[in-house]
Amino acid sequence: MYHEASFLIFLNRLAMIKNFKISFVPMLSLVGLVGLLNQVSIAQMKPDKLGDLAWWRSKVKDQAQSSQRQRYKGCLFGDSISSGLGNTLGKDAANFAMGGLSTVSLLEQLKTLKAADVQCQNVMIAIGTNDALYAIRNDEFMSNLEQIILLTRSMGASQVTLTPAFYSTLEASRNPNVAGTIERVEEINALIREVADVESVALVDQGLEPLFNDRSLKAGLTSDGVHLNEDGKKIYKKVVVKVLDINS
């Protein structure tokens, strides 16, 4: 259920849309209003176009070439929050996370890595934070995530674990150029839980709590409202190491 404050925010945002008649609002149910808002918000967002960029394709190709026919005990896939851990996971693991990734570009990355015969025993997929920022429909997100799980399994994964999308700070969540809204992250996380249940994969449910105050990233654990600082990375790395069952 949405709180009254959230409802008022929805009204304010709708009122700013060109040609939207605020007088029609009382005629809409709350569910219908939220659905309309989500459609409008997604339409105003930018899609993930990393796959169209030559430098990004080159970087993924380099990853594939350097990891060709490698067998890893653990593989981490995700966006810039995970890539911030760098190559600190040990010789038996690979951090394939890249800045800007959503389920759209992760799917493309995995196809390239699979073609290079990269194998991963344990896989952690930390994706969704950028999906909350980019333009993507819920059904597209779920389809992408299901395909991602299927691809990692075809790459030898016997254990696949999903991670909830990370919240930003409240301040960052109010800037559409920086992060998705708290409400959209909540929605993405509900979809992640649904996919985890359908695909019978694990979902990280412990260890990340110290990073957040309720539904926002703690200001003392971030460098810019979205990405983790060194203290934040230490907390996150402990979770990654445990999930992938590796010695860093």
NORVEN-V919228 format. One line per field, one symbol per residue. ss: DSSP state (A for helix, B for strand, O for the rest). phi: phi as a letter, one per 40 degrees, with the letter a starting at -180 (. if undefined). burial: + if it has 9 or more other C-alpha atoms within 8 Angstrom, else -. A space follows every 50 residues. Layout:
ss = ???
phi = ???
burial = ???
This chain:
ss = OOOAAAAAAAAAAAAOOOOOOAAAAAAOOAAAAAAAAAAAAAAAOOOOOA AAOAAAAAAAAAAAAAOOOOBBBBBBBBOAAAAOOOOOOOOOBBBOOOOO OOAAAAAAAAAAAAAOOOBBBBBBBBOOOOOOOOOOOAAAAAAAAAAAAA AAAAOOOOBBBBOOOOOOOAAAAOOOOOOOOAAAAAAAAAAAAAAAAAAO OBBOOOOOAAABBOOBBOAAABOOOOOBOAAAAAAAAAAAAAAAOOOO
phi = .ccdcccccdcccccccdgcccccddccccccccccccccccccccccbd ccccccccccccdcccbdfcbbcbbbbibccccccgcbcgccbbbccbcg cbccccccccccccccgcbbcbbbbbbhcccccccacdccdccccccccc cccccgccbbbcbccccccdccccbccbaccdcccdcccccccccdcccf bcbcbahcdccbbfbaccdcbbcagbcccccccccccdccccccfbbc
burial = ------+--++--++---------+-------++--+----+--+--+-+ +----++--++-++--++---++++++++++++++---++-+++++++-- ++++++++++++++-+++++++++++++++++++++----++-++++++- +++-+++--++++++-++++-+++++-+++++-++--++-+++-++---- +-++--++--+++--+++--++--+++++--++-+++++++--+-+--
